[in-house]
Amino acid sequence: MAFNHILELNLTDLSRLIAARELSSSEATRAALARLEQLEDRLNAFITVLREQALAGAKKADEEIARGDYRGALHGIPVTIKDMFEMAGVLTTGGSKILAEWVPETDSALVERLRAAGAIILGKTNLDEFGHGGTSTLSHFGPVHNPWDIERIAGHVSWWAERGVTIKAVRCSVVCTKRLNDSKRAGGNRFISDLHAMERLVLDLHRIAGTEITAVCGKVGGMGDYSSFFGPLSMRLHAVISRSKALSAYHFPGLGEVRFVRDADAKDSLVMLASIVGKYVRELLMARVSGYYRRGDDTLEAVSGYHDPVTSRFVKATSLIRKQQRIPDSCFERARDAP
């Protein structure tokens, strides 16, 4: 079978053909490796490619299946894993400079199960550092590019389009560090600041739509009742629809319904998309912040802004520059709770 035809097969059909020995695991693996080698220079999708190991594994799978030792649907199927999962004897970096040379001695549970099922691991794919992100642009090994347009991120919106969702616009709200710290000093917390930012976005959406809307938000702070914490919405008449740990919902006459859903990014596809957009905006902002300081000291590392060792080193290393430029700590780093 031609490589192009093999690459168009879905998992169900590929598994059936390999089990029936109408197609070998070796053929499927060589087809996948050929496509990888054709595109990898442009996409930067892999950190480590396991060509020889994969071919040897595919040969072994073919021999096992020929003997009648078929293990199941994944036997002989080429797969990839993110480089955040340990694989014994194979470089495992998490997309970070910190682990750029780490070779673990044991397999993660994921890899153990894939090996036991007879899957063929082609290599380990690129990702945002330690998986913190949704765009694969913030990796020590460079960004992953979209195969349909290498100038774009490795994401798409076709999943929503196929389900009848048309994305008209995307709007973000950035809450500055000083505002968070000021709120904390006044007895508030970051969850209240996040809630008020969400409320402003809801009001913007209503203004743009020109009609009543339904806004679905994550459970900011995990609260059951948001009424007493509302900011921009506090002066609006509203009725409580639901008030529980799983769902808090309110109807505002003339505005519409606002819902706060627990684990919303796992339950609602649009909230999931909003979460990805938020992480992408965060990455852009952190790239600008780190780029600004790196212009004065090119030894500084690019940072994610999360509480990780690289970010901690960056905060410490830039302290003198910030002092010289009279940048207050309250505008640079969110204050932490006292131990």
Stockholm file with secondary structure:
# STOCKHOLM 1.0

chainA/1-339         MAFNHILELNLTDLSRLIAARELSSSEATRAALARLEQLEDRLNAFITVLREQALAGAKKADEEIARGDYRGALHGIPVTIKDMFEMAGVLTTGGSKILAEWVPETDSALVERLRAAGAIILGKTNLDEFGHGGTSTLSHFGPVHNPWDIERIAGHVSWWAERGVTIKAVRCSVVCTKRLNDSKRAGGNRFISDLHAMERLVLDLHRIAGTEITAVCGKVGGMGDYSSFFGPLSMRLHAVISRSKALSAYHFPGLGEVRFVRDADAKDSLVMLASIVGKYVRELLMARVSGYYRRGDDTLEAVSGYHDPVTSRFVKATSLIRKQQRIPDSCFERARDAP
#=GR chainA/1-339 SS CCHHHHHTCCHHHHHHHHHTTSSCHHHHHHHHHHHHHHHHHHHCCEEEECHHHHHHHHHHHHHHHHTTCCCCTTTTCEEEEETTSCBTTBCCCTTCSTTTTCCCSSCCHHHHHHHHTTCEEEEEECCSGGGCCSSSCCCTTCCCEETTEEEEESCCSHHHHTTTCCCCCCCCCCCCHHHHHHHHHTTCCHHHHHHHHHHHHHHHHHHHHCSCEEEEEECGGGCSCCGGGCSTTTTSCCEEEEESSSEEEEEETTTEEEEEETTHHHHCHHHHHHHHHHHHHHHHHHHHHHHHHHTTCTTSCCCCSSSSHHHHHHHHHTHHHHHHTTCCGGGTSCCCCCC
#=GC SS_cons         CCHHHHHTCCHHHHHHHHHTTSSCHHHHHHHHHHHHHHHHHHHCCEEEECHHHHHHHHHHHHHHHHTTCCCCTTTTCEEEEETTSCBTTBCCCTTCSTTTTCCCSSCCHHHHHHHHTTCEEEEEECCSGGGCCSSSCCCTTCCCEETTEEEEESCCSHHHHTTTCCCCCCCCCCCCHHHHHHHHHTTCCHHHHHHHHHHHHHHHHHHHHCSCEEEEEECGGGCSCCGGGCSTTTTSCCEEEEESSSEEEEEETTTEEEEEETTHHHHCHHHHHHHHHHHHHHHHHHHHHHHHHHTTCTTSCCCCSSSSHHHHHHHHHTHHHHHHTTCCGGGTSCCCCCC
//
